[in-house]
Amino acid sequence: MAAKRKASTKKDLESKIAELEEKLTKLSTQLEAKPAPKPAETKPAETKP
């Protein structure tokens, strides 16, 4: 019984970890993308004139 529970919880944890990893990657890409456009937008504006 305990082994079966551990196996199922291990699978559950693995799926939860996979979901969290996906969320973290999305968030990290969003965070990386958000600050990048701001300097990119201001730099061309500063260099153009």
PDB file of N, CA, C and O in Angstrom, chain B, residues numbered from 101:
ATOM      1  N   MET B 101       0.840  -1.205   0.000  1.00  0.00           N
ATOM      2  CA  MET B 101       0.000   0.000   0.000  1.00  0.00           C
ATOM      3  C   MET B 101       0.872   1.252   0.000  1.00  0.00           C
ATOM      4  O   MET B 101       0.674   2.154  -0.813  1.00  0.00           O
ATOM      5  N   ALA B 102       1.837   1.300   0.915  1.00  0.00           N
ATOM      6  CA  ALA B 102       2.684   2.492   1.026  1.00  0.00           C
ATOM      7  C   ALA B 102       3.484   2.701  -0.257  1.00  0.00           C
ATOM      8  O   ALA B 102       3.652   3.830  -0.717  1.00  0.00           O
ATOM      9  N   ALA B 103       3.974   1.604  -0.828  1.00  0.00           N
ATOM     10  CA  ALA B 103       4.763   1.715  -2.056  1.00  0.00           C
ATOM     11  C   ALA B 103       3.902   2.273  -3.185  1.00  0.00           C
ATOM     12  O   ALA B 103       4.352   3.118  -3.959  1.00  0.00           O
ATOM     13  N   LYS B 104       2.658   1.796  -3.274  1.00  0.00           N
ATOM     14  CA  LYS B 104       1.761   2.290  -4.321  1.00  0.00           C
ATOM     15  C   LYS B 104       1.502   3.779  -4.122  1.00  0.00           C
ATOM     16  O   LYS B 104       1.505   4.549  -5.082  1.00  0.00           O
ATOM     17  N   ARG B 105       1.280   4.177  -2.884  1.00  0.00           N
ATOM     18  CA  ARG B 105       1.023   5.592  -2.601  1.00  0.00           C
ATOM     19  C   ARG B 105       2.242   6.429  -2.973  1.00  0.00           C
ATOM     20  O   ARG B 105       2.117   7.489  -3.586  1.00  0.00           O
ATOM     21  N   LYS B 106       3.417   5.942  -2.598  1.00  0.00           N
ATOM     22  CA  LYS B 106       4.649   6.683  -2.918  1.00  0.00           C
ATOM     23  C   LYS B 106       4.804   6.810  -4.430  1.00  0.00           C
ATOM     24  O   LYS B 106       5.185   7.864  -4.939  1.00  0.00           O
ATOM     25  N   ALA B 107       4.505   5.730  -5.139  1.00  0.00           N
ATOM     26  CA  ALA B 107       4.645   5.746  -6.596  1.00  0.00           C
ATOM     27  C   ALA B 107       3.680   6.755  -7.206  1.00  0.00           C
ATOM     28  O   ALA B 107       4.061   7.538  -8.076  1.00  0.00           O
ATOM     29  N   SER B 108       2.430   6.735  -6.745  1.00  0.00           N
ATOM     30  CA  SER B 108       1.437   7.658  -7.309  1.00  0.00           C
ATOM     31  C   SER B 108       1.783   9.094  -6.938  1.00  0.00           C
ATOM     32  O   SER B 108       1.674   9.997  -7.768  1.00  0.00           O
ATOM     33  N   THR B 109       2.200   9.307  -5.691  1.00  0.00           N
ATOM     34  CA  THR B 109       2.541  10.673  -5.283  1.00  0.00           C
ATOM     35  C   THR B 109       3.781  11.129  -6.034  1.00  0.00           C
ATOM     36  O   THR B 109       3.895  12.304  -6.385  1.00  0.00           O
ATOM     37  N   LYS B 110       4.713  10.213  -6.286  1.00  0.00           N
ATOM     38  CA  LYS B 110       5.913  10.580  -7.041  1.00  0.00           C
ATOM     39  C   LYS B 110       5.513  11.036  -8.438  1.00  0.00           C
ATOM     40  O   LYS B 110       6.032  12.031  -8.946  1.00  0.00           O
ATOM     41  N   LYS B 111       4.591  10.307  -9.055  1.00  0.00           N
ATOM     42  CA  LYS B 111       4.109  10.699 -10.388  1.00  0.00           C
ATOM     43  C   LYS B 111       3.416  12.048 -10.308  1.00  0.00           C
ATOM     44  O   LYS B 111       3.627  12.918 -11.153  1.00  0.00           O
ATOM     45  N   ASP B 112       2.577  12.218  -9.273  1.00  0.00           N
ATOM     46  CA  ASP B 112       1.871  13.493  -9.100  1.00  0.00           C
ATOM     47  C   ASP B 112       2.870  14.627  -8.932  1.00  0.00           C
ATOM     48  O   ASP B 112       2.727  15.691  -9.534  1.00  0.00           O
ATOM     49  N   LEU B 113       3.879  14.386  -8.109  1.00  0.00           N
ATOM     50  CA  LEU B 113       4.890  15.417  -7.870  1.00  0.00           C
ATOM     51  C   LEU B 113       5.651  15.730  -9.153  1.00  0.00           C
ATOM     52  O   LEU B 113       5.936  16.891  -9.444  1.00  0.00           O
ATOM     53  N   GLU B 114       5.976  14.695  -9.914  1.00  0.00           N
ATOM     54  CA  GLU B 114       6.707  14.911 -11.168  1.00  0.00           C
ATOM     55  C   GLU B 114       5.884  15.754 -12.134  1.00  0.00           C
ATOM     56  O   GLU B 114       6.414  16.645 -12.798  1.00  0.00           O
ATOM     57  N   SER B 115       4.580  15.466 -12.209  1.00  0.00           N
ATOM     58  CA  SER B 115       3.721  16.249 -13.109  1.00  0.00           C
ATOM     59  C   SER B 115       3.592  17.674 -12.600  1.00  0.00           C
ATOM     60  O   SER B 115       3.598  18.621 -13.386  1.00  0.00           O
ATOM     61  N   LYS B 116       3.476  17.832 -11.271  1.00  0.00           N
ATOM     62  CA  LYS B 116       3.379  19.175 -10.694  1.00  0.00           C
ATOM     63  C   LYS B 116       4.666  19.951 -10.940  1.00  0.00           C
ATOM     64  O   LYS B 116       4.631  21.136 -11.272  1.00  0.00           O
ATOM     65  N   ILE B 117       5.795  19.283 -10.776  1.00  0.00           N
ATOM     66  CA  ILE B 117       7.097  19.931 -11.015  1.00  0.00           C
ATOM     67  C   ILE B 117       7.191  20.361 -12.473  1.00  0.00           C
ATOM     68  O   ILE B 117       7.653  21.462 -12.771  1.00  0.00           O
ATOM     69  N   ALA B 118       6.756  19.500 -13.374  1.00  0.00           N
ATOM     70  CA  ALA B 118       6.795  19.829 -14.803  1.00  0.00           C
ATOM     71  C   ALA B 118       5.942  21.060 -15.080  1.00  0.00           C
ATOM     72  O   ALA B 118       6.349  21.946 -15.831  1.00  0.00           O
ATOM     73  N   GLU B 119       4.756  21.114 -14.472  1.00  0.00           N
ATOM     74  CA  GLU B 119       3.869  22.272 -14.665  1.00  0.00           C
ATOM     75  C   GLU B 119       4.518  23.534 -14.114  1.00  0.00           C
ATOM     76  O   GLU B 119       4.491  24.587 -14.752  1.00  0.00           O
ATOM     77  N   LEU B 120       5.104  23.418 -12.919  1.00  0.00           N
ATOM     78  CA  LEU B 120       5.746  24.580 -12.302  1.00  0.00           C
ATOM     79  C   LEU B 120       6.933  25.045 -13.138  1.00  0.00           C
ATOM     80  O   LEU B 120       7.159  26.245 -13.291  1.00  0.00           O
ATOM     81  N   GLU B 121       7.693  24.089 -13.681  1.00  0.00           N
ATOM     82  CA  GLU B 121       8.836  24.452 -14.522  1.00  0.00           C
ATOM     83  C   GLU B 121       8.361  25.222 -15.750  1.00  0.00           C
ATOM     84  O   GLU B 121       8.986  26.201 -16.160  1.00  0.00           O
ATOM     85  N   GLU B 122       7.248  24.771 -16.336  1.00  0.00           N
ATOM     86  CA  GLU B 122       6.700  25.468 -17.506  1.00  0.00           C
ATOM     87  C   GLU B 122       6.294  26.887 -17.127  1.00  0.00           C
ATOM     88  O   GLU B 122       6.567  27.837 -17.861  1.00  0.00           O
ATOM     89  N   LYS B 123       5.629  27.027 -15.958  1.00  0.00           N
ATOM     90  CA  LYS B 123       5.205  28.357 -15.507  1.00  0.00           C
ATOM     91  C   LYS B 123       6.420  29.246 -15.265  1.00  0.00           C
ATOM     92  O   LYS B 123       6.419  30.423 -15.626  1.00  0.00           O
ATOM     93  N   LEU B 124       7.458  28.673 -14.650  1.00  0.00           N
ATOM     94  CA  LEU B 124       8.669  29.447 -14.367  1.00  0.00           C
ATOM     95  C   LEU B 124       9.330  29.902 -15.661  1.00  0.00           C
ATOM     96  O   LEU B 124       9.798  31.037 -15.764  1.00  0.00           O
ATOM     97  N   THR B 125       9.366  29.010 -16.646  1.00  0.00           N
ATOM     98  CA  THR B 125       9.990  29.397 -17.922  1.00  0.00           C
ATOM     99  C   THR B 125       9.198  30.520 -18.568  1.00  0.00           C
ATOM    100  O   THR B 125       9.773  31.475 -19.088  1.00  0.00           O
ATOM    101  N   LYS B 126       7.856  30.403 -18.533  1.00  0.00           N
ATOM    102  CA  LYS B 126       7.021  31.456 -19.116  1.00  0.00           C
ATOM    103  C   LYS B 126       7.249  32.769 -18.386  1.00  0.00           C
ATOM    104  O   LYS B 126       7.398  33.819 -19.011  1.00  0.00           O
ATOM    105  N   LEU B 127       7.274  32.704 -17.049  1.00  0.00           N
ATOM    106  CA  LEU B 127       7.462  33.924 -16.260  1.00  0.00           C
ATOM    107  C   LEU B 127       8.840  34.523 -16.507  1.00  0.00           C
ATOM    108  O   LEU B 127       8.977  35.737 -16.658  1.00  0.00           O
ATOM    109  N   SER B 128       9.854  33.674 -16.549  1.00  0.00           N
ATOM    110  CA  SER B 128      11.215  34.184 -16.756  1.00  0.00           C
ATOM    111  C   SER B 128      11.347  34.813 -18.134  1.00  0.00           C
ATOM    112  O   SER B 128      12.009  35.840 -18.287  1.00  0.00           O
ATOM    113  N   THR B 129      10.723  34.207 -19.140  1.00  0.00           N
ATOM    114  CA  THR B 129      10.787  34.786 -20.481  1.00  0.00           C
ATOM    115  C   THR B 129      10.025  36.104 -20.510  1.00  0.00           C
ATOM    116  O   THR B 129      10.443  37.048 -21.180  1.00  0.00           O
ATOM    117  N   GLN B 130       8.914  36.174 -19.792  1.00  0.00           N
ATOM    118  CA  GLN B 130       8.149  37.422 -19.721  1.00  0.00           C
ATOM    119  C   GLN B 130       8.979  38.494 -19.028  1.00  0.00           C
ATOM    120  O   GLN B 130       9.038  39.635 -19.485  1.00  0.00           O
ATOM    121  N   LEU B 131       9.618  38.122 -17.921  1.00  0.00           N
ATOM    122  CA  LEU B 131      10.428  39.088 -17.176  1.00  0.00           C
ATOM    123  C   LEU B 131      11.613  39.543 -18.019  1.00  0.00           C
ATOM    124  O   LEU B 131      11.977  40.719 -17.998  1.00  0.00           O
ATOM    125  N   GLU B 132      12.218  38.613 -18.763  1.00  0.00           N
ATOM    126  CA  GLU B 132      13.354  38.968 -19.617  1.00  0.00           C
ATOM    127  C   GLU B 132      12.888  39.844 -20.774  1.00  0.00           C
ATOM    128  O   GLU B 132      13.607  40.748 -21.201  1.00  0.00           O
ATOM    129  N   ALA B 133      11.692  39.580 -21.278  1.00  0.00           N
ATOM    130  CA  ALA B 133      11.180  40.322 -22.430  1.00  0.00           C
ATOM    131  C   ALA B 133      10.717  41.718 -22.020  1.00  0.00           C
ATOM    132  O   ALA B 133      10.878  42.672 -22.782  1.00  0.00           O
ATOM    133  N   LYS B 134      10.148  41.845 -20.831  1.00  0.00           N
ATOM    134  CA  LYS B 134       9.612  43.148 -20.410  1.00  0.00           C
ATOM    135  C   LYS B 134      10.689  44.228 -20.281  1.00  0.00           C
ATOM    136  O   LYS B 134      10.529  45.303 -20.861  1.00  0.00           O
ATOM    137  N   PRO B 135      11.774  43.988 -19.549  1.00  0.00           N
ATOM    138  CA  PRO B 135      12.793  45.048 -19.434  1.00  0.00           C
ATOM    139  C   PRO B 135      13.513  45.303 -20.761  1.00  0.00           C
ATOM    140  O   PRO B 135      13.953  46.426 -21.009  1.00  0.00           O
ATOM    141  N   ALA B 136      13.640  44.305 -21.602  1.00  0.00           N
ATOM    142  CA  ALA B 136      14.360  44.458 -22.868  1.00  0.00           C
ATOM    143  C   ALA B 136      13.709  45.487 -23.791  1.00  0.00           C
ATOM    144  O   ALA B 136      14.417  46.349 -24.312  1.00  0.00           O
ATOM    145  N   PRO B 137      12.392  45.439 -24.018  1.00  0.00           N
ATOM    146  CA  PRO B 137      11.783  46.431 -24.925  1.00  0.00           C
ATOM    147  C   PRO B 137      11.939  47.861 -24.428  1.00  0.00           C
ATOM    148  O   PRO B 137      12.104  48.776 -25.234  1.00  0.00           O
ATOM    149  N   LYS B 138      11.890  48.070 -23.126  1.00  0.00           N
ATOM    150  CA  LYS B 138      12.003  49.439 -22.600  1.00  0.00           C
ATOM    151  C   LYS B 138      13.332  50.087 -23.005  1.00  0.00           C
ATOM    152  O   LYS B 138      13.318  51.170 -23.589  1.00  0.00           O
ATOM    153  N   PRO B 139      14.480  49.460 -22.714  1.00  0.00           N
ATOM    154  CA  PRO B 139      15.750  50.060 -23.162  1.00  0.00           C
ATOM    155  C   PRO B 139      15.833  50.086 -24.688  1.00  0.00           C
ATOM    156  O   PRO B 139      16.377  51.030 -25.262  1.00  0.00           O
ATOM    157  N   ALA B 140      15.305  49.072 -25.339  1.00  0.00           N
ATOM    158  CA  ALA B 140      15.347  49.016 -26.803  1.00  0.00           C
ATOM    159  C   ALA B 140      14.547  50.171 -27.388  1.00  0.00           C
ATOM    160  O   ALA B 140      14.934  50.750 -28.403  1.00  0.00           O
ATOM    161  N   GLU B 141      13.430  50.506 -26.746  1.00  0.00           N
ATOM    162  CA  GLU B 141      12.599  51.604 -27.244  1.00  0.00           C
ATOM    163  C   GLU B 141      13.263  52.950 -26.962  1.00  0.00           C
ATOM    164  O   GLU B 141      13.226  53.848 -27.803  1.00  0.00           O
ATOM    165  N   THR B 142      13.868  53.094 -25.789  1.00  0.00           N
ATOM    166  CA  THR B 142      14.463  54.379 -25.424  1.00  0.00           C
ATOM    167  C   THR B 142      15.779  54.590 -26.176  1.00  0.00           C
ATOM    168  O   THR B 142      16.081  55.712 -26.580  1.00  0.00           O
ATOM    169  N   LYS B 143      16.562  53.530 -26.369  1.00  0.00           N
ATOM    170  CA  LYS B 143      17.854  53.675 -27.052  1.00  0.00           C
ATOM    171  C   LYS B 143      17.684  54.190 -28.487  1.00  0.00           C
ATOM    172  O   LYS B 143      18.353  55.150 -28.868  1.00  0.00           O
ATOM    173  N   PRO B 144      16.806  53.578 -29.290  1.00  0.00           N
ATOM    174  CA  PRO B 144      16.620  54.115 -30.649  1.00  0.00           C
ATOM    175  C   PRO B 144      16.110  55.552 -30.618  1.00  0.00           C
ATOM    176  O   PRO B 144      16.508  56.366 -31.451  1.00  0.00           O
ATOM    177  N   ALA B 145      15.241  55.871 -29.675  1.00  0.00           N
ATOM    178  CA  ALA B 145      14.706  57.230 -29.560  1.00  0.00           C
ATOM    179  C   ALA B 145      15.847  58.197 -29.236  1.00  0.00           C
ATOM    180  O   ALA B 145      15.870  59.326 -29.726  1.00  0.00           O
ATOM    181  N   GLU B 146      16.791  57.746 -28.409  1.00  0.00           N
ATOM    182  CA  GLU B 146      17.911  58.618 -28.039  1.00  0.00           C
ATOM    183  C   GLU B 146      18.928  58.717 -29.178  1.00  0.00           C
ATOM    184  O   GLU B 146      19.503  59.782 -29.402  1.00  0.00           O
ATOM    185  N   THR B 147      19.149  57.633 -29.886  1.00  0.00           N
ATOM    186  CA  THR B 147      20.164  57.624 -30.942  1.00  0.00           C
ATOM    187  C   THR B 147      19.648  58.270 -32.228  1.00  0.00           C
ATOM    188  O   THR B 147      20.426  58.893 -32.951  1.00  0.00           O
ATOM    189  N   LYS B 148      18.355  58.136 -32.527  1.00  0.00           N
ATOM    190  CA  LYS B 148      17.794  58.711 -33.764  1.00  0.00           C
ATOM    191  C   LYS B 148      17.950  60.231 -33.819  1.00  0.00           C
ATOM    192  O   LYS B 148      18.453  60.742 -34.819  1.00  0.00           O
ATOM    193  N   PRO B 149      17.541  60.976 -32.788  1.00  0.00           N
ATOM    194  CA  PRO B 149      17.713  62.439 -32.861  1.00  0.00           C
ATOM    195  C   PRO B 149      19.170  62.820 -32.636  1.00  0.00           C
ATOM    196  O   PRO B 149      19.510  64.003 -32.660  1.00  0.00           O
TER     197      PRO B 149
END
